[in-house]
Amino acid sequence: MAGVFNDMDKLRQEKLKLWQGKLQKLEKEYEVIMQKRGEAMQMGDLRENAAFQCLSEDADAWRARMEEVKKIIANIEHGHQGV
């Protein structure tokens, strides 16, 4: 029976590593978006700045993705199934 638990723990660790890698990638992409958003902010009137608006929407989407991945990671760390 111990072998089954070892295999399950190995699989859980592999899933955790995979999702942590995805989170790191999203965080790096988010940094780039925020940097570009900051640059767009300096271009003038934000109400008429399409680049700023688009990057703000992208930032919102990335934040939502990162939060979802963090929830998945937490579920894996706490041993919840279905991930």
LINTA-V649483 format. One record per residue. PHI is phi in radians with two decimals (none if undefined). NEAR is the number of other C-alpha atoms within 12 Angstrom. Layout:
phi & near
PHI & NEAR
PHI & NEAR
This chain:
phi & near
none & 7
-1.10 & 8
-1.10 & 9
-1.13 & 10
-1.16 & 12
-1.10 & 12
-1.12 & 13
-1.14 & 18
-1.17 & 20
-1.07 & 15
-1.08 & 19
-1.08 & 26
-1.12 & 19
-1.15 & 18
-1.08 & 25
-1.06 & 27
-1.07 & 19
-1.06 & 19
-1.22 & 28
-1.14 & 24
-1.12 & 18
-1.10 & 23
-1.12 & 26
-1.04 & 19
-1.10 & 18
-1.07 & 26
-1.11 & 24
-1.14 & 18
-1.11 & 22
-1.09 & 26
-1.02 & 19
-1.11 & 18
-1.05 & 27
-1.17 & 26
-1.14 & 18
-1.13 & 22
-1.10 & 26
-1.09 & 21
-1.15 & 18
-1.15 & 23
-1.09 & 22
-1.40 & 14
-1.47 & 17
2.19 & 14
-0.95 & 13
-1.20 & 19
-1.17 & 13
-1.95 & 13
-1.74 & 19
-1.10 & 17
-1.09 & 24
-1.10 & 26
-1.07 & 23
-1.11 & 21
-1.19 & 27
-1.14 & 25
-1.13 & 18
-1.06 & 23
-1.07 & 27
-1.06 & 18
-1.12 & 19
-1.15 & 27
-1.05 & 23
-1.11 & 18
-1.08 & 23
-1.10 & 26
-1.12 & 19
-1.12 & 20
-1.14 & 28
-1.07 & 23
-1.14 & 20
-1.09 & 27
-1.06 & 28
-1.06 & 20
-1.10 & 19
-1.15 & 27
-1.08 & 22
-1.62 & 15
1.34 & 19
-1.31 & 16
-1.51 & 16
1.55 & 9
-1.85 & 21
